[in-house]
Amino acid sequence: FSSADAGTTPMSLPEAFTQRLEQIVPRERFGNVLSTFDLPKQVTFRVNPVQTTPEALEAELTASAIVFERIEWGVLQGVYRIDPADKLRLTQTEAFYKGHFYIQNLSSMIAPVLLAPEPEETVLDLAAAPGGKTLILASMMQNTGWLSAVEPSRERFFRMCDNLKSQGVTNAHTYMTDGRSVGKKCPLMFDRILLDAPCSSEARFKSFDEKSTMFWTLHKVKETSKLQRRLLLSAFDALKPGGKLLYSTCSFSPEENESPLQHLLERHGEHLKTLPLVLPFDNVQKPLTRWGKEIFDERIQNAVRILPTDTIDGFFICLLEKT
């Protein structure tokens, strides 16, 4: 792409956001990271192994004249990308209507893969809508065991239910409820928990789309951090001893990433350890050691902040184990 592809709209990222981003991202990478907000990203999607195979999907895409590129990741099979200009045609294919693939950003795909649920386990997706990560959890569990998908918003809940049904998921049990209450209702119940937490969605900002940033404020970041802390405490209560919890956001703000984890470790640190993560790309950075007056627990250094590219959204991931 060239800058002309995004039109001539001037930069519209909030100044407070870019100033904070410059403090978060390594200096030598800041320019590249900032430029990723200026252009449409490549569209990525993955095969739905519950419904078909990569080979069969590729044949369908070729028959529909969709030009695709395989993304070779050892941890993920059947992942593809296309030019953003072809997204509409992709969603008009028979393969799309049959649920043979799911459009999803690469960084979102990696979170459930790192949690690594196994068949017959009890697994909780604590903030599940629209269900993209739930679908990966279900396929990794081979549609067995018990998969609980929680979402408080009525509109998002029914969208998630439609997605799970169209993609052939049969082991999911859906609940329209507030995730903050689940720990008390279901203590020590789950082998693995995914908390892809509600966040300020900073990684999805676009400088050429003012709507993408219109609701962002520092106040919202701090309010969201309070919600994330309570969801993490709920997840801890619901997790079995020996179980694993993956926390992720699509935000850059330390208030939404390191800080909620710090709060969890201050409450329950004697019963938790963080696990090192290995990712199949190098556009990553270690978490911050401090932000403002807050100094973070050194265990948080096992987490990873994924930096955005022309294909991958920014993301933050931490994997914890309850001891």
Sequence and secondary structure as in RCSB ss.txt:
>XXXX:A:sequence
FSSADAGTTPMSLPEAFTQRLEQIVPRERFGNVLSTFDLPKQVTFRVNPVQTTPEALEAELTASAIVFERIEWGV
LQGVYRIDPADKLRLTQTEAFYKGHFYIQNLSSMIAPVLLAPEPEETVLDLAAAPGGKTLILASMMQNTGWLSAV
EPSRERFFRMCDNLKSQGVTNAHTYMTDGRSVGKKCPLMFDRILLDAPCSSEARFKSFDEKSTMFWTLHKVKETS
KLQRRLLLSAFDALKPGGKLLYSTCSFSPEENESPLQHLLERHGEHLKTLPLVLPFDNVQKPLTRWGKEIFDERI
QNAVRILPTDTIDGFFICLLEKT
>XXXX:A:secstr
  GGGG S    S HHHHHHHHHHS HHHHHHHHHTTSS   EEEEE TTT  HHHHHHHHHHTT   EE   SS
  SEEEE GGGHHHHTTSHHHHTT EEE  HHHHHHHHHH   TT EEEETT TT HHHHHHHHHTTT SEEEEE
   HHHHHHHHHHHHHTT  SEEEE S GGGHHHHSTT EEEEEEE     GGG BTTBGGGTTT  HHHHHHHH
HHHHHHHHHHHHHEEEEEEEEEEES   GGGTHHHHHHHHHHHGGGEEEE    SSS EE   SEETTEE  GGG
GGSEEE   SS   EEEEEEEE 
